[in-house]
Amino acid sequence: MSRSYLSLGSNLGNREENLTHAIRMLEDVEQIRVEKTSSIYQTEPVGYSNQPDFLNMVVRIDTELSPEQLLDETQKIESELGRVRALRFGPRTMDVDIILFENEKRKDEKLTIPHPRMWERAFVMIPLLEIFENTSNEVFECETVRLYSDIHSGSNRGKLSEKPENK
């Protein structure tokens, strides 16, 4: 089994329900076991601001799938939940990104691990830090000190607030 961390985000429709459905769909994949989920955070959009706020979270999974197979499953989930890829950084019912996959470092036309923009995004890193279990992931550890400093100095994009209780 391989340990992986996935970032989930939604800003269209019933955002919290979309996140819940995505987690259930991950659990329905025989080769995936959802181990832990972070809190849900409400965040302002990054890249294209003329859209609703997102709800974001991170999920820790164990999987027998390869990174490519996991990507196929996450894209299937996005599609089944109504994701339309019309505008880069645009609104979406569901976004599922592979953030980390074991100690894998790779960059090709289909997949980059670790996720290339994770270090810039508090809405990924804060929930990730909440559930990260140190299993000697040197990819993650080498950036953590710099990231912690960036988040606390305010240089990261994406305003973070706890999800409102009444939404």
ABEGO torsion letter per residue (X at the ends): XBBBBBBBBBABEBAAAAAAAAAAAAAABAABBBABBBBBBBBBBBGBABBBBBBBBBBBBBBABBAAAAAAAAAAAAAAAGBBBABBGBBBABBBBBABBEABBBBBAABBOBBAAAAABAAAAAAAAAABBBAGBAAAAAAAAAAAAAAAAGABBGBBBBBBAAX
